[in-house]
Amino acid sequence: MPRVRRNVSADFRQPTSEAQLAAMRADVRARCEDRPGVYRMTSPDGEIVYVGKSKRVRTRLLSYFRCAPGEKGARIVREATNIEWEYTPSEFAALLAELRLIKKLRPRFNVAMKRDARHFAFIKVTRGPANKLLVVRGAGDESADFYYGPYHGAQRVNEAVRELNDALGLRDCGSDRKMHFADQAELFQLSPRTPGCIRYEIRKCLGPCVAACTLDEYAGRVRMARAFLEGVDDSPLDGLRREMLASSERMEFERAASLRDKLSRLETLREQFIRFRFAVETLSFLYEVPGHAGDDRVYLIRRGRVRAERPAPKSAADRSDLRALADDVFSGVEYEGAGVPSHEIDELLLLSSWFRRFPAELERTETHKLARRQRRSA
Ligand code: SF4
């Protein structure tokens, strides 16, 4: 976390009134400096209702008091009776601090206004004995092991995931459905078998709910789906290609055309993921950010997430410490898969949007030799 200096306004106990608003504004005017930082607004009962950031905190806070009634800013400040702010070394540090505070405190107004990740579709791999692939908007809930994405076009991604589920026999039923694997059958005395659903009958699902496959068999198909999304296993495409050729040889042209469309949807999905993965790997470097009053920082960013932060080195000893830290941060394989853990998605999106908005900032970055190697192999 960035080093911060904290100021706390007077602690008002009564609900917001015009007089209190005036007092809060006077307090900001008197004490707040115009420099980067984060702020939080607290209601009379101590609830943090909103967290924000700005590269000029004083200007930003005063703007709330000029909002017309009904505007978002007016609604927020009228719920608050207390404003706290903390200075950060730079706007970049303020962005990171804001994100981390929102994740930790989940203020009501931030949650209601959160939009970023919801622009994108993600493929979520659920936890549990028979994992499912689900398409969701936004990411960040902790009920998944990994997310794949972000992808554009939720509907196309949905169709492609349906094809992938069908091709590999993965389930798509509700999370409350009980699973009975073949190697657990004796526990549940499933004889004769209880019916699965139509997908099992038409061989689109392995039937983990009706003891038609073992836990290992099903887990193997999930691994295959993940390997496909990561671009290292083509078997789902090969199977469809074989079926398409066979249909066309049997002159079943309608079926062959439908299989061709399925193939194309799956190929598009996988290409999108490979492009995304490459983009993530390119977000691996040391990033030096000039700070307020010389408080310059170096961020060690690997795969789109800040792994460490240090004051910019000022001596040979500092530089040597930083090199040792970088060797540590950039060495080793991080995850088995190329997906992104759910708790890291928001930071990844924040960093990629930062460097998209300010491409000149990339000139302040330096790629570590290990990151360069990992990027080449992505
Ligand atoms: S066969 Fe069973 S596990 Fe598969 S989708 Fe149908 S209900 Fe779910």
Residues whose N, C-alpha, C, O or C-beta is under 5 A from the ligand:
A	BS01	SF4	R171 D172 C173 G196 C197 R199 Y200 C205 G207 P208 C209
